[in-house]
Amino acid sequence: MKQVAILGGGPAGAFAAEKLAAAGLRVRVFDEKLAWEKPCGGGLTFKAYHQYPFLIDNATPKRFVTETVLAAPKAGEVNLKLDDPLVIYSRLDLNRMLLERAERAGAQLEKAHVVAANWTGSRWQVRTNAGVAEADFCIAATGARNPLRNVGTQLTNNDLMAALGYYVPGEQSRIDIQFLPHLEGYIWIFPRCGHLSVGICGKGEPASSLRKRLERFISERGLSLQGARFYSHLLPSLASTSWRENRVAGEGWMAVGDAAGLVDPITGEGLYYAIRSADLAARALLSEVSGLTEKIGQYRRSLQRDFASDLEFGSRLARRIFHGRFLFGSVPSRMVQFTRRSPRFSVIIQDLFAGRQQYAELKRRLLKNLNGSLYEIGMSFGFSRLVPGKTG
């Protein structure tokens, strides 16, 4: 195998291109935009930049955010100080940096729209608006709006989350997260270089309804939409049943990032999984195991071991987190109250923001700390105000 075609030049495609080109393969990246702005992208967790230090050690403009405010109905808000900052880029700047790294490693970048990709049994024929190219292997990095039906995951309406919002002129140092009643999602305000990203993500609700919720929130916050630019995007948010049949690879191809459905079903965070899946795909292709079938199997197993099984577990938790009840209140409201009153619980939320806390271990850790957290809450707040009928 000497030639690899990468369909899509977002973070997943760009990082896969860098890794493979640096190893001596001939890599061609096809993308009709080659670096673009994306509404909700650009935030990197500690897990991402700790594992890949170049994501923080570079000259690309970025914001370091160490404060997050969480708010939920009937619970007010809580200010959470982050020991490990979130690093926020303009998605355009981050994407451009990754593509430049790929190009320096030897990848060939081609600004072209991929019309079709066909496997002949031994090679790929990639047809673009600029002509036809051939390759020994194909990596699908086309994002959630994948127009190719023979590569990448097969998303249904139940596997998608809508994200929409505005780029708002303004400046603030913190991130705001607002939970809403009866919504599997949340509103955010992210400070980015030169503007605020004010948006909403939600599952199972029409985009028009989400937009109304968001604009009501913006009005209540006193933010101005004058000069603000609207955006919308689809994110993979696989249902628990879809993870079992998720199509991440096939004969002669692997899918990475959004094209493989690899997005956190609770937070909507996808950058780490885009970069990590690209790394695992490149490692599998460059491994010493013989034959493409074995390399593809290795990629599937690596994904499952590394993070896919935990994302699948998270998909089973999502509805309980956003719509569940605990101690006579909604889970988001109790989460805000517990974070405000319990240092133990605050540490767990910190670890979720940093990406250190796996969903599969979350329930066990919560139960282990529950008695201590309730004691801390009772001491600082009084059970009479948290649990009706109890006295502190």
Secondary structure, DSSP 8 states (H G I E B T S, - for coil): --EEEEE--SHHHHHHHHHHHHTT-EEEEEESSSS---SS--EE-HHHHHHSGGGTSSSS--EEEEEEEEEETTTEEEEEEEEEEEEE--HHHHHHHHHHHHHHHT-EEEE--EEEEEE-SS-EEEEETTEEEEESEEEE---SS---SSSS----GGGEEEEEEEEE----SSEEEE--TT-EEEEEEEEETTEEEEEEEEESS-HHHHHHHHHHHHHHHT---TT-EEEEEEEE---HHHHHT---EETTEEE-GGGGT-S-TTT---HHHHHHHHHHHHHHHHSS--SHHHHHHHHHHHHIIIIIHHHHHHHHHHHHHHH-EETTEEHHHHHHHHHHH-HHHHHHHHHHHHT---HHHHHHHHHHHHHHHHHHHHHHT-HHHHSTT---
